[in-house]
């Protein structure tokens, strides 16, 4: 069994943003907005996960990341403060477009049912009086 600190947790969501870094050699590094669970955010904040390569760390605030060599102790807190966008709500239910279609269908069926019941009442009223 792997050590508890090594446990990998994938991001909840990764969204591309309209921002990139153009390098002198012509390469373009696209930016992404990564959504993490509160537990993973805390691991970054406590220096237990590298902000550069996302590798979990055995000890908090190592001099350098055990995988990529990123200078965690001297750079990560400042990087986290600059890049962390805050906490927010992540919708984990059905696709919102699909949900709107489902609600429209439900409303249409309700309106049809109400229309049919009104027709029946009017029809019954005519039978009773005739």
VODOGU-385108 format. One record per residue: x, y, z of N, C-alpha, C in turn. Coordinates in pm, 1 decimal. Each point is the difference from the previous one (the first is absolute). Layout:
N
+----------+----------+----------+----------+----------+----------+----------+----------+----------+
!      n.x !      n.y !      n.z !     ca.x !     ca.y !     ca.z !      c.x !      c.y !      c.z !
+----------+----------+----------+----------+----------+----------+----------+----------+----------+
!        X !        Y !        Z !        X !        Y !        Z !        X !        Y !        Z !
...
+----------+----------+----------+----------+----------+----------+----------+----------+----------+
***
This chain:
130
+----------+----------+----------+----------+----------+----------+----------+----------+----------+
!      n.x !      n.y !      n.z !     ca.x !     ca.y !     ca.z !      c.x !      c.y !      c.z !
+----------+----------+----------+----------+----------+----------+----------+----------+----------+
!     84.6 !   -119.6 !      0.0 !    -84.6 !    119.6 !      0.0 !     88.5 !    125.1 !      0.0 !
!    -35.1 !     98.0 !    -80.3 !     77.3 !    123.8 !     -9.8 !    -16.2 !     82.5 !    127.2 !
!    102.8 !     76.5 !     29.7 !     -7.0 !     87.4 !    115.9 !   -114.2 !     99.6 !    -17.3 !
!    -59.7 !     36.9 !    108.9 !   -116.3 !     89.5 !     -4.0 !     32.6 !    133.5 !    -66.9 !
!    117.0 !     55.0 !     24.8 !     37.3 !    130.3 !    -56.1 !     15.1 !     -5.1 !   -151.0 !
!     23.8 !   -119.4 !    -56.3 !     18.4 !    -14.2 !   -144.6 !   -131.1 !     -7.0 !    -77.7 !
!   -109.3 !    -11.7 !     70.1 !   -129.7 !    -16.9 !    -65.9 !    -26.1 !    113.5 !    -99.8 !
!    -26.1 !    -36.0 !   -123.2 !    -27.5 !     97.5 !   -106.1 !   -149.2 !     27.6 !     -6.6 !
!    -33.9 !    123.2 !    -16.1 !   -139.1 !     38.8 !    -21.9 !     -4.6 !     88.7 !   -121.6 !
!    -76.4 !    -40.1 !    -97.8 !    -13.7 !     77.8 !   -123.5 !    -77.8 !    127.9 !     26.3 !
!     22.5 !    102.9 !    -81.3 !    -79.9 !    122.0 !     13.4 !   -147.5 !    -29.0 !    -23.5 !
!    -84.7 !     82.4 !     58.1 !   -143.9 !    -12.3 !    -21.7 !    -35.5 !     43.8 !   -141.5 !
!     67.1 !    104.9 !    -45.6 !    -30.3 !     53.1 !   -133.3 !    121.2 !     77.3 !    -51.7 !
!     19.6 !     -4.1 !   -132.5 !    105.1 !     79.1 !    -64.5 !    -66.3 !     77.0 !   -113.5 !
!      9.3 !    132.5 !      5.0 !    -57.7 !     85.4 !   -103.3 !    111.0 !     79.0 !    -67.2 !
!     -4.4 !      6.0 !   -132.2 !     94.2 !     83.3 !    -73.3 !    -43.0 !    145.8 !     14.1 !
!     96.8 !     87.8 !     11.9 !    -30.3 !    142.9 !      8.2 !     61.9 !     68.8 !   -120.6 !
!    -50.6 !    116.0 !    -32.8 !     50.3 !     75.0 !   -115.3 !    124.6 !     77.6 !     37.2 !
!    102.8 !    -73.9 !     35.4 !    124.4 !     61.7 !     41.9 !    110.7 !    -99.8 !    -28.7 !
!    117.5 !     47.6 !    -41.4 !    111.2 !    -89.4 !    -28.2 !    131.0 !     74.3 !     18.5 !
!    105.4 !    -77.1 !      4.7 !    134.2 !     54.8 !     11.8 !     74.1 !    -33.7 !   -128.4 !
!     45.8 !    102.9 !    -73.8 !     74.3 !    -21.0 !   -123.4 !    148.4 !      2.1 !     33.7 !
!     68.1 !   -109.8 !    -30.0 !    142.0 !    -13.3 !     30.1 !     85.0 !     51.4 !   -115.4 !
!    123.2 !     43.8 !     27.4 !     86.5 !     53.6 !   -106.3 !     23.8 !    -98.0 !   -115.1 !
!     -5.3 !   -130.3 !     28.3 !     24.8 !    -97.2 !   -107.3 !   -125.7 !    -29.2 !    -82.8 !
!   -109.6 !     71.7 !     25.3 !   -121.6 !    -15.4 !    -78.3 !   -104.5 !    -91.1 !     61.9 !
!     36.6 !    -72.9 !    103.0 !    -98.7 !    -87.2 !     64.6 !   -100.9 !     84.9 !     77.7 !
!   -120.9 !    -52.9 !     10.6 !   -105.9 !     67.2 !     75.0 !    -44.8 !    -94.0 !    111.3 !
!      7.2 !     47.5 !    121.5 !    -47.4 !    -77.0 !    114.2 !   -137.6 !     51.6 !     38.4 !
!   -100.3 !    -83.3 !    -21.7 !   -137.2 !     38.2 !     33.2 !    -22.9 !     -0.9 !    149.6 !
!    -83.6 !     87.9 !     46.0 !    -36.0 !      7.1 !    140.7 !   -126.7 !    -80.3 !     23.6 !
!    -14.2 !    -50.6 !    119.6 !   -119.7 !    -74.6 !     37.7 !    -40.4 !     39.8 !    141.0 !
!   -129.0 !     -5.7 !     24.9 !    -51.7 !     21.5 !    135.2 !    -33.9 !   -137.9 !     55.5 !
!     69.5 !    -36.2 !    106.9 !    -16.8 !   -133.2 !     57.1 !    -79.3 !     11.4 !    129.0 !
!   -103.3 !    -81.7 !     12.3 !    -83.3 !     -1.5 !    119.8 !     36.5 !   -122.6 !     82.4 !
!     40.3 !     24.2 !    124.5 !     41.0 !   -106.1 !     92.2 !    -99.3 !    -12.3 !    113.8 !
!     -0.2 !   -114.2 !     64.9 !    -81.6 !    -19.2 !    119.8 !     59.5 !     84.6 !    112.9 !
!    -78.5 !     32.7 !    101.5 !     53.4 !     76.2 !    113.8 !    120.1 !    -70.0 !     65.8 !
!     -1.9 !   -132.6 !      4.0 !    111.4 !    -74.4 !     60.3 !    128.5 !     21.5 !    -79.4 !
!    -10.6 !     -2.2 !   -132.6 !    118.8 !     19.3 !    -83.1 !     50.5 !    144.0 !      7.0 !
!    -90.2 !     95.4 !      6.6 !     40.3 !    139.8 !     14.7 !     80.4 !     15.8 !    128.4 !
!    -46.0 !    -64.2 !    105.3 !     71.7 !      7.5 !    127.7 !    139.0 !    -63.2 !    -11.2 !
!     13.8 !   -106.1 !    -78.1 !    131.8 !    -61.8 !    -19.6 !     95.2 !     97.2 !    -69.7 !
!    -48.3 !     75.1 !    -99.0 !     84.3 !    102.4 !    -63.4 !     37.5 !    107.3 !    102.2 !
!    -98.7 !     45.2 !     74.7 !     19.6 !    107.6 !     97.2 !    101.8 !    -38.8 !    107.7 !
!     -0.1 !   -127.9 !     37.4 !     90.5 !    -49.1 !    104.7 !    134.0 !    -48.9 !    -54.8 !
!     21.5 !     14.6 !   -130.6 !    127.5 !    -41.6 !    -57.7 !     14.8 !   -150.6 !    -11.3 !
!   -111.0 !    -70.8 !     -8.6 !      4.9 !   -146.6 !    -10.3 !    -29.2 !    -51.0 !   -140.7 !
!    -18.3 !     93.6 !    -94.9 !    -20.2 !    -36.7 !   -139.8 !     65.4 !    108.1 !    -84.6 !
!     81.7 !    -42.1 !    -96.0 !     74.2 !     94.5 !    -83.0 !    -94.1 !     73.9 !    -94.9 !
!      8.0 !    131.3 !     -0.6 !    -83.3 !     81.6 !    -88.2 !     49.3 !     -5.7 !   -144.6 !
!    122.7 !    -43.8 !    -20.3 !     56.0 !     -5.6 !   -134.9 !    -37.5 !   -128.4 !    -73.3 !
!     17.9 !   -115.7 !     64.9 !    -25.7 !   -127.7 !    -68.0 !   -112.4 !    -81.0 !     65.6 !
!    -56.8 !     50.9 !    109.8 !   -113.6 !    -60.3 !     70.7 !     36.0 !   -126.7 !     78.0 !
!    127.5 !    -25.6 !     19.8 !     44.7 !   -119.6 !     71.6 !    -22.8 !     16.6 !    150.4 !
!    -65.3 !    -98.7 !     64.3 !    -12.0 !      3.5 !    145.8 !    139.0 !    -10.2 !     64.0 !
!     17.2 !     63.3 !    115.2 !    128.6 !      0.3 !     69.7 !    -12.9 !    -71.7 !    134.0 !
!    103.6 !    -73.3 !     35.4 !     -1.3 !    -74.3 !    126.4 !      1.8 !     93.4 !    120.4 !
!     77.9 !    108.2 !     -9.8 !     11.4 !     96.3 !    109.5 !    -41.3 !    138.6 !    -49.6 !
!    -52.8 !     79.6 !     90.2 !    -41.3 !    136.2 !    -35.2 !    121.5 !     87.0 !    -32.0 !
!    -14.1 !     81.9 !    -98.9 !     97.3 !     99.9 !    -41.0 !    141.6 !    -53.4 !    -19.4 !
!     16.9 !   -102.4 !    -85.8 !    137.2 !    -43.8 !    -28.5 !     75.4 !    111.3 !    -72.1 !
!    131.6 !     -4.3 !      9.8 !     81.9 !     98.9 !    -70.5 !    -37.5 !      0.9 !   -148.4 !
!     -5.6 !   -119.6 !    -59.0 !    -36.2 !    -15.9 !   -141.5 !    -98.7 !   -115.0 !    -13.5 !
!    -85.1 !      7.3 !   -103.6 !    -93.9 !   -108.8 !    -28.6 !     78.1 !   -128.4 !    -25.6 !
!    -49.5 !   -109.5 !     54.1 !     67.2 !   -128.9 !    -16.2 !     -5.2 !    -51.8 !   -143.0 !
!    -88.9 !     52.8 !    -83.8 !    -11.7 !    -47.0 !   -138.4 !     63.6 !     96.5 !    -99.5 !
!    -41.9 !    126.9 !      2.9 !     44.8 !     93.6 !   -103.8 !    109.2 !     97.2 !     45.8 !
!     27.5 !      3.6 !    129.1 !    104.3 !     89.3 !     49.4 !    -43.4 !    143.7 !     22.1 !
!   -128.9 !     29.1 !    -14.5 !    -51.2 !    136.4 !     21.1 !     36.3 !     46.8 !    140.7 !
!     50.5 !    122.0 !     14.7 !     38.8 !     50.6 !    132.3 !   -122.4 !     34.5 !     85.8 !
!    -62.2 !   -100.8 !     55.6 !   -125.0 !     16.7 !     73.3 !     14.0 !     92.4 !    120.5 !
!    103.9 !    -18.2 !     77.8 !     13.5 !     76.8 !    123.5 !     10.1 !    149.6 !    -27.3 !
!     67.1 !     38.0 !   -107.0 !     19.3 !    142.9 !    -27.4 !   -102.0 !     59.9 !    -96.7 !
!    -66.7 !    -82.4 !    -81.8 !    -87.1 !     56.2 !   -103.8 !   -148.3 !    -34.5 !     10.7 !
!    -33.0 !   -112.2 !     60.9 !   -138.3 !    -47.0 !     -9.7 !    -99.8 !     89.1 !     72.8 !
!     31.5 !     50.6 !    117.5 !    -96.3 !     83.7 !     73.6 !    -36.1 !    123.9 !    -81.2 !
!     99.9 !     62.9 !    -59.7 !    -24.7 !    119.4 !    -80.7 !    -80.7 !    -36.6 !   -125.2 !
!     34.7 !   -111.8 !    -63.5 !    -73.0 !    -46.5 !   -118.1 !   -145.4 !    -27.3 !     35.3 !
!    -22.2 !    -69.0 !    111.3 !   -136.2 !    -32.0 !     42.8 !    -79.3 !    127.6 !     26.5 !
!     60.2 !     95.0 !     70.3 !    -68.6 !    126.1 !     30.9 !    -37.5 !     74.4 !   -128.2 !
!     85.9 !     -4.4 !    -99.5 !    -24.3 !     71.6 !   -126.0 !   -102.8 !    -71.8 !    -87.2 !
!      3.2 !   -131.7 !     -4.6 !    -80.8 !    -75.8 !    -95.2 !   -131.7 !    -53.2 !     54.0 !
!    -11.8 !    -16.1 !    129.8 !   -121.8 !    -57.6 !     56.1 !   -115.8 !     95.5 !    -21.9 !
!   -104.3 !    -49.0 !    -67.5 !   -112.6 !     84.8 !    -36.4 !   -112.9 !      2.5 !    100.9 !
!     15.1 !    -69.5 !    110.4 !   -104.5 !     -2.8 !    101.0 !    -86.5 !   -123.6 !    -12.3 !
!    -88.4 !    -13.5 !     93.9 !    -90.0 !   -114.8 !      1.9 !   -130.3 !     36.5 !    -67.0 !
!    -64.0 !    -99.8 !    -58.1 !   -126.8 !     23.3 !    -67.9 !    -82.2 !   -126.2 !     -2.6 !
!   -119.3 !     12.4 !    -52.5 !    -92.4 !   -112.4 !     -9.5 !     21.8 !    -71.7 !   -132.8 !
!      3.6 !   -131.7 !      4.3 !     10.7 !    -80.9 !   -121.2 !   -128.8 !    -79.2 !    -14.5 !
!    -71.5 !     23.1 !   -110.2 !   -124.5 !    -72.7 !    -27.0 !     34.7 !   -143.5 !    -35.3 !
!    -52.2 !    -96.1 !     75.6 !     30.2 !   -140.4 !    -24.9 !   -122.9 !    -78.1 !    -43.7 !
!   -102.2 !     66.9 !    -42.2 !   -122.1 !    -66.9 !    -41.8 !     -1.7 !    -23.0 !   -149.8 !
!   -118.7 !    -17.8 !    -55.2 !    -11.0 !    -22.8 !   -144.3 !     42.6 !    124.4 !    -77.8 !
!     28.0 !    -17.8 !   -126.0 !     33.4 !    110.6 !    -87.6 !   -114.1 !    101.4 !      4.9 !
!     32.2 !    127.0 !     15.7 !   -104.7 !    101.7 !     15.0 !    -87.7 !     12.5 !   -124.1 !
!     57.4 !    -16.4 !   -117.9 !    -79.9 !      3.9 !   -122.5 !   -101.6 !   -112.6 !     -3.5 !
!     45.3 !   -120.4 !     37.5 !    -90.8 !   -114.8 !      4.4 !   -108.7 !     21.1 !    104.9 !
!     36.9 !     56.8 !    112.9 !    -97.5 !     24.5 !    105.7 !   -105.2 !    100.8 !    -46.2 !
!     40.4 !    104.1 !    -72.2 !    -96.0 !     99.0 !    -51.1 !    -95.6 !    -65.2 !   -100.7 !
!     53.2 !    -87.6 !    -85.7 !    -86.2 !    -70.6 !    -94.8 !    -99.9 !    -88.5 !     73.9 !
!     46.3 !    -68.4 !    104.8 !    -88.6 !    -86.1 !     78.3 !   -111.0 !     82.5 !     65.8 !
!     35.4 !    116.1 !     53.4 !   -100.2 !     86.2 !     63.8 !    -99.5 !     55.5 !   -102.6 !
!     48.7 !     36.8 !   -119.1 !    -89.9 !     47.0 !   -106.4 !    -98.3 !   -109.6 !    -39.4 !
!     49.6 !   -123.5 !    -11.7 !    -87.2 !   -113.3 !    -34.6 !   -103.7 !    -22.3 !    109.6 !
!     42.7 !      7.7 !    125.3 !    -91.7 !    -16.7 !    113.2 !   -108.3 !    107.4 !     -2.6 !
!     40.0 !    126.3 !    -23.6 !    -95.4 !    111.1 !     -6.7 !    -98.5 !    -20.3 !   -114.4 !
!     49.0 !    -43.1 !   -116.6 !    -86.6 !    -23.1 !   -115.3 !   -103.9 !   -108.1 !     31.4 !
!     42.7 !   -109.3 !     63.5 !    -93.6 !   -107.8 !     34.4 !   -101.8 !     46.7 !    102.8 !
!     42.2 !     81.7 !     96.3 !    -92.9 !     54.1 !     99.1 !   -104.1 !     89.0 !    -66.8 !
!     44.2 !     84.0 !    -94.1 !    -93.2 !     87.5 !    -70.6 !    -98.5 !    -81.6 !    -84.1 !
!     49.5 !   -104.5 !    -65.3 !    -88.4 !    -87.2 !    -78.3 !   -101.8 !    -67.6 !     90.1 !
!     44.1 !    -48.6 !    114.9 !    -91.2 !    -68.5 !     93.0 !   -106.7 !     97.4 !     50.0 !
!     40.1 !    123.3 !     31.9 !    -97.4 !    100.0 !     44.8 !    -97.4 !     33.9 !   -112.0 !
!     50.4 !      9.5 !   -121.5 !    -86.4 !     29.1 !   -114.9 !    -99.7 !   -111.6 !    -23.0 !
!     41.5 !   -125.2 !      9.5 !    -89.3 !   -114.5 !    -17.8 !   -104.9 !     -5.2 !    110.6 !
!     37.5 !     29.3 !    123.3 !    -98.2 !     -6.1 !    108.9 !   -102.5 !    112.7 !    -15.0 !
!     38.7 !    117.0 !    -50.3 !    -94.7 !    108.4 !    -24.2 !    -98.2 !    -39.8 !   -110.0 !
!     52.1 !    -63.5 !   -105.8 !    -86.8 !    -45.2 !   -108.8 !   -102.1 !    -99.8 !     52.3 !
!     41.2 !    -90.1 !     88.0 !    -90.5 !   -100.8 !     54.3 !   -108.1 !     65.6 !     86.1 !
!     37.1 !    100.6 !     79.0 !    -98.2 !     67.9 !     85.0 !   -102.1 !     71.6 !    -88.0 !
!     44.9 !     70.5 !   -102.7 !    -91.1 !     70.1 !    -90.9 !    -89.0 !   -102.0 !    -69.5 !
!     56.0 !   -108.1 !    -48.8 !    -77.0 !   -103.3 !    -68.2 !   -103.7 !    -61.3 !     93.9 !
!     38.8 !    -27.1 !    123.6 !    -94.0 !    -56.8 !     96.3 !   -112.1 !     98.7 !     31.7 !
!     33.0 !    126.4 !     11.2 !    -99.5 !    102.3 !     27.7 !   -104.3 !      7.2 !   -109.3 !
!     40.9 !    -13.5 !   -126.2 !    -93.1 !      1.7 !   -112.5 !    -91.7 !   -122.6 !      3.0 !
!     54.9 !   -115.1 !     37.8 !    -80.9 !   -120.9 !      5.6 !   -106.9 !     12.1 !    106.3 !
!     36.2 !     57.4 !    116.7 !    -95.3 !      7.3 !    110.9 !   -114.7 !     97.3 !    -34.4 !
!     32.3 !    106.6 !    -71.2 !   -104.4 !     97.6 !    -26.8 !    -80.8 !    -37.3 !   -123.5 !
!     44.5 !    -94.7 !    -77.1 !    -70.6 !    -30.3 !   -122.0 !    -85.5 !   -117.8 !      0.4 !
+----------+----------+----------+----------+----------+----------+----------+----------+----------+
***
